[in-house]
């Protein structure tokens, strides 16, 4: 009966068409032995779950996440020690935003096969999205150590994890690595420049980025945006406004390079622009930019302090009333 159940499980491949009906073998007319033979009973053969795993991958390729999850879950129920299927299911959960479920699968895969680089890479991706950036960085380091071929594939996630954790040392290393690997890419200046900002060396970042922008025929918006932040760190607010306005013109023309730096490029741009306008006294412009940031981000909480400053900026300080004075007689 167990064999038949397993066979039927393979027939149901995540919503794909079932195979032919399983034939029913008629009862044998021969008498069965009434005693168990003295020979040892062979151990049950491990069922190969690869057909279910591959069916799930096929469903995922076709955009059928529900079918993929059914196949992967069936495979896990049959063979709970097959690490690749946990990685595959965890990737689906991650894409759906089900981060806790994804992390459970990634950690199961790591526990089963600690030397599986893909399991560590998946775990790193989930951890940094959960805000656990330091743990994420260690997971990515382990993945790359096990499989150096993953280095290019996980570079951006490693960068974002280090950025979220304000890990200046790691950002510096990654920025240098990107420059070495991509010596002709103008965005290499972004990686180095932002690392200097995190090192609290905005003057060096400004020097580097000004030279990069001047030497690049069509500098991407991200270089202007980064230079704007370097000026902000130096309290050079008018220069920051100029840089953010240049970045804004490029973004409006279709430049998407800020996606390298943040998962919320539009909201983060409006927030930076609003803060710069506020610091140079352009209160109405600051309010407009910050309200745009609120609308795009879908939350007001993180901008409350700046919005309160805008209200103060819009309300002029009262002019002291002058009163006549009298000089006491000598």
DRENLUMFI-823510 format. One line per field, with one value per residue (C-alpha): x, y, z. Coordinates in steps of 0.05 Angstrom, whole numbers, plus 5000, padded with zeros to 4 digits. Layout:
u [X; ...]
v [Y; ...]
w [Z; ...]
END
This chain:
u [5000; 5059; 5088; 5022; 5016; 5086; 5071; 5008; 5048; 5094; 5034; 5008; 5063; 5042; 4980; 5012; 4976; 4973; 5004; 4968; 4925; 4962; 4945; 4914; 4947; 4897; 4907; 4953; 4919; 4981; 4982; 5028; 5078; 5054; 5124; 5173; 5236; 5299; 5336; 5344; 5291; 5323; 5317; 5266; 5294; 5298; 5249; 5280; 5244; 5280; 5220; 5178; 5235; 5244; 5169; 5168; 5225; 5186; 5124; 5165; 5195; 5124; 5103; 5061; 5085; 5027; 5042; 5116; 5102; 5058; 5112; 5167; 5125; 5108; 5182; 5200; 5146; 5176; 5249; 5261; 5337; 5341; 5371; 5360; 5285; 5287; 5328; 5278; 5217; 5251; 5264; 5190; 5172; 5224; 5194; 5125; 5151; 5140; 5207; 5198; 5178; 5235; 5285; 5260; 5274; 5342; 5363; 5338; 5380; 5442; 5430; 5425; 5485; 5529; 5573; 5518; 5537; 5467; 5436; 5480; 5468; 5392; 5398; 5439; 5387; 5331; 5369; 5385; 5313; 5294; 5340; 5392; 5448; 5509; 5485; 5468; 5539; 5568; 5522; 5542; 5616; 5606; 5570; 5626; 5680; 5646; 5633; 5673; 5631; 5574; 5614; 5586; 5516; 5510; 5552; 5493; 5459; 5524; 5531; 5459; 5468; 5532; 5498; 5439; 5488; 5531; 5591; 5644; 5699; 5659; 5633; 5705; 5726; 5667; 5677; 5749; 5730; 5678; 5729; 5778; 5727; 5694; 5749; 5709; 5642; 5628; 5587; 5651; 5658; 5591; 5615; 5680; 5647; 5593; 5645; 5681; 5616; 5607; 5679; 5659; 5705; 5657; 5712; 5747; 5681; 5668; 5737; 5729; 5657; 5669; 5726; 5685; 5626; 5672; 5707; 5644; 5607; 5538; 5545; 5488; 5439; 5469; 5535; 5499; 5456; 5518; 5554; 5493; 5496; 5571; 5555; 5500; 5550; 5594; 5535; 5543; 5469; 5465; 5514; 5472; 5410; 5447; 5468; 5399; 5366; 5415; 5399; 5324; 5329; 5362; 5312; 5255; 5288; 5288; 5352; 5342; 5412; 5387; 5359; 5430; 5431; 5362; 5299; 5259; 5295; 5239; 5219; 5292; 5306; 5247; 5267; 5338; 5314; 5264; 5317; 5364; 5310; 5292; 5364; 5369; 5302; 5259; 5202; 5147; 5193; 5215; 5144; 5125; 5184; 5172; 5098; 5118; 5164; 5106; 5060; 5111; 5136; 5066; 5086; 5091; 5126; 5198; 5190; 5154; 5215; 5229; 5156; 5154; 5215; 5180; 5121; 5169; 5204; 5137; 5117; 5161; 5185; 5144; 5175; 5187; 5141; 5178; 5155; 5171; 5221; 5226; 5290; 5285; 5300; 5370]
v [5000; 5048; 5035; 5052; 5117; 5138; 5122; 5164; 5222; 5222; 5221; 5287; 5334; 5403; 5408; 5376; 5324; 5256; 5195; 5131; 5096; 5050; 4977; 4934; 4867; 4810; 4767; 4708; 4639; 4610; 4597; 4644; 4616; 4617; 4627; 4685; 4661; 4658; 4705; 4778; 4826; 4879; 4952; 4993; 5029; 5106; 5137; 5186; 5253; 5286; 5280; 5320; 5370; 5379; 5385; 5440; 5476; 5471; 5500; 5557; 5571; 5577; 5624; 5573; 5585; 5547; 5485; 5492; 5495; 5433; 5393; 5417; 5403; 5333; 5320; 5342; 5298; 5238; 5254; 5307; 5302; 5328; 5398; 5426; 5422; 5465; 5517; 5515; 5523; 5576; 5616; 5614; 5637; 5693; 5717; 5718; 5759; 5702; 5714; 5672; 5610; 5623; 5628; 5563; 5527; 5560; 5539; 5468; 5465; 5490; 5439; 5382; 5404; 5457; 5457; 5477; 5547; 5562; 5548; 5600; 5650; 5642; 5649; 5713; 5743; 5729; 5754; 5822; 5832; 5816; 5871; 5823; 5852; 5828; 5756; 5764; 5787; 5727; 5681; 5712; 5707; 5632; 5623; 5656; 5618; 5553; 5573; 5633; 5630; 5660; 5723; 5763; 5737; 5757; 5820; 5869; 5834; 5834; 5909; 5924; 5883; 5921; 5986; 5970; 5954; 6016; 5969; 6017; 5965; 5915; 5970; 5992; 5922; 5911; 5979; 5963; 5895; 5925; 5975; 5919; 5876; 5932; 5984; 6018; 6023; 6094; 6066; 6041; 6112; 6105; 6044; 6077; 6144; 6116; 6075; 6141; 6172; 6113; 6123; 6194; 6221; 6261; 6308; 6249; 6226; 6296; 6299; 6230; 6241; 6311; 6283; 6223; 6266; 6314; 6256; 6217; 6239; 6220; 6210; 6168; 6197; 6154; 6192; 6259; 6229; 6203; 6270; 6304; 6260; 6275; 6349; 6338; 6304; 6366; 6413; 6442; 6446; 6490; 6445; 6385; 6418; 6427; 6354; 6327; 6371; 6343; 6272; 6288; 6312; 6246; 6204; 6240; 6224; 6149; 6137; 6079; 6075; 6091; 6021; 5997; 6036; 6026; 5985; 6050; 6095; 6145; 6153; 6160; 6211; 6254; 6249; 6272; 6328; 6351; 6352; 6393; 6443; 6449; 6466; 6522; 6552; 6531; 6510; 6500; 6459; 6417; 6403; 6382; 6334; 6303; 6293; 6258; 6213; 6196; 6180; 6134; 6099; 6090; 6112; 6178; 6155; 6159; 6230; 6260; 6297; 6330; 6348; 6381; 6422; 6442; 6468; 6510; 6533; 6556; 6595; 6657; 6676; 6733; 6802; 6833; 6892; 6956; 6997; 7070; 7080; 7138; 7164; 7176; 7248; 7263]
w [5000; 5015; 4946; 4913; 4953; 4931; 4859; 4860; 4891; 4830; 4784; 4812; 4789; 4812; 4769; 4708; 4669; 4706; 4674; 4656; 4708; 4754; 4736; 4792; 4797; 4809; 4871; 4860; 4861; 4894; 4968; 5007; 5057; 5128; 5157; 5145; 5108; 5149; 5101; 5120; 5093; 5047; 5069; 5031; 4971; 4977; 4929; 4880; 4887; 4829; 4782; 4832; 4842; 4767; 4757; 4809; 4773; 4708; 4740; 4769; 4700; 4672; 4728; 4764; 4836; 4867; 4825; 4842; 4916; 4912; 4877; 4924; 4986; 4961; 4949; 5020; 5049; 5013; 5024; 5078; 5069; 4998; 5006; 4935; 4942; 5005; 4967; 4909; 4955; 4996; 4933; 4916; 4987; 4981; 4915; 4948; 5007; 5056; 5089; 5152; 5111; 5063; 5121; 5151; 5084; 5075; 5145; 5133; 5070; 5108; 5163; 5113; 5071; 5103; 5041; 4993; 4970; 4942; 5010; 5043; 4986; 4994; 5070; 5061; 5013; 5063; 5124; 5094; 5073; 5145; 5168; 5196; 5154; 5193; 5192; 5118; 5103; 5137; 5099; 5033; 5052; 5064; 4998; 4959; 4997; 4978; 4906; 4879; 4816; 4857; 4871; 4813; 4823; 4896; 4892; 4893; 4951; 4989; 4976; 4998; 5061; 5079; 5062; 5108; 5164; 5152; 5148; 5123; 5120; 5080; 5033; 5021; 5003; 4957; 4924; 4909; 4883; 4836; 4810; 4796; 4761; 4721; 4706; 4651; 4686; 4711; 4768; 4800; 4826; 4861; 4900; 4921; 4935; 4980; 5018; 5033; 5057; 5105; 5128; 5147; 5094; 5050; 5026; 4993; 4963; 4935; 4903; 4872; 4847; 4819; 4778; 4756; 4733; 4696; 4662; 4642; 4578; 4606; 4681; 4710; 4760; 4815; 4812; 4821; 4877; 4913; 4905; 4933; 4995; 5003; 5002; 5053; 5099; 5091; 5106; 5036; 5024; 4962; 4926; 4948; 4918; 4852; 4850; 4868; 4815; 4763; 4786; 4783; 4711; 4691; 4730; 4695; 4629; 4646; 4684; 4733; 4763; 4833; 4835; 4847; 4913; 4941; 4933; 4939; 4889; 4878; 4951; 4973; 4919; 4939; 5013; 4998; 4954; 5007; 5061; 5017; 5000; 5073; 5093; 5042; 5064; 5005; 5050; 4999; 4954; 5013; 5033; 4962; 4957; 5024; 5009; 4944; 4986; 5033; 4975; 4941; 5004; 5031; 5101; 5137; 5200; 5176; 5150; 5210; 5237; 5170; 5160; 5228; 5209; 5145; 5185; 5227; 5164; 5134; 5196; 5202; 5270; 5300; 5294; 5362; 5376; 5389; 5448; 5462; 5516; 5564; 5592; 5666; 5686; 5708]
END
